[in-house]
């Protein structure tokens, strides 16, 4: 089924350097099913402020209203009132719920717990959090890759060695090793302890667009603009195999990959030849390839057989597993396809909350987190439960990472934002 573009509410303030939790709710975005709440205001960080909001439903007149702050309570919670068309419900220092009773819709929004502006000087393009949650890893168009403390944004290491931009990065499961890929077509493995790079993997002929780690990390997988996905042996710094079958010798870029163990009902085939003894943990794994040509391909990592190909509505930008049976893939046109890998020909559902490109999808508890090119970022826990993460002023949120009760985002405005879900 198709979920049409949904509501969104914006209340925005100018960017500022926040190194401690701000007192006031400063930014709200709402994205929900078909009806639409929307609004925008620019206010200073002061007790009084006003924002306009609107409720828009396709084919019906837009409903306009406003929110006003009339002070701060003794425990630091804003006192908000709304115009007659809207109702303000729960309010905390960091969250708010607003409804439009006439259309029977509501939305909940969460502002950042804190933001880090000094990690990078330009767009922050990729982000990951270590398995223990203490360290963050990010890349930027300032051509740097940095390891920093998630508690305060303090830089721990600057990883230098790639030529030009670093496109993607991630921690190994141990949290002590980093994997990265860049414009220079090189894949590098780094030590968190001293910042050294003992291993460089060479073989791709185009920029590295995404990475995946097999089990504990003796093998890794990379995808590239050159149209290939490669399986590597980290210990010998060697390519074990080109995993995917290149269609018609065409180098269609693979924009993203996702690796997961799948349900036994999925036929993954058997290898034509005896696998290398350097190949560890590939059995029972399905590799998802999000391609530029609108195709989403599932490939058996162990046998290298193509399991399925699904045609989307635009280029695929990202993909993820949310269970052993379910995957999500996000497109350039804003569509998120939910597929069951046992029957991937027809989507379980197609979700479209905005027509802006889907840039990141990550599993989160019983749902997922999605970010878009228009700055919207939401946590979906079932179709009817959507929480909007606020902050960016209509600029792309490139990547999302989650660790326990914290969610981190990186954005074109150069900020890394940290959200605390216990603030709800």
Secondary structure, 3 states (H helix, E strand, C coil): CEECCCCCCCEECCCCCCCCCCCCCCCECCCCCCCEEEEECECCCCCEEEEEEEEECCCCCCEEEEEEEEEECCCCCEEEEECCCCEEEEECCCEEEEEEHHHCEEEEEECCCEEECCCCCCCEEEEEECCCCCEEEEEECCCCEEEEECCCCCEEEECCCCCCCEEEEEECCCCCEEEEEECCCCEEEEECCCCCCCEEECCCCCCEEEEEEECCCCEEEEEECCCCEEEEECCCCEEEEECCCCHHHCCCCEEEEEEEECCCCCCCCCCCCCCCCCCCCCCCEEEEEEECCCEEEEEECCCCCEEEEEECCCCEEEEEECCCCEEEEEECCCCEEEEECCCCCCCCEEECCCCCCEEEEEEECCEEEEEECCCCEEEECCCCCEEEECCCCCCCEEEEEEECCEEEEEECCCCEEEEEHHHC
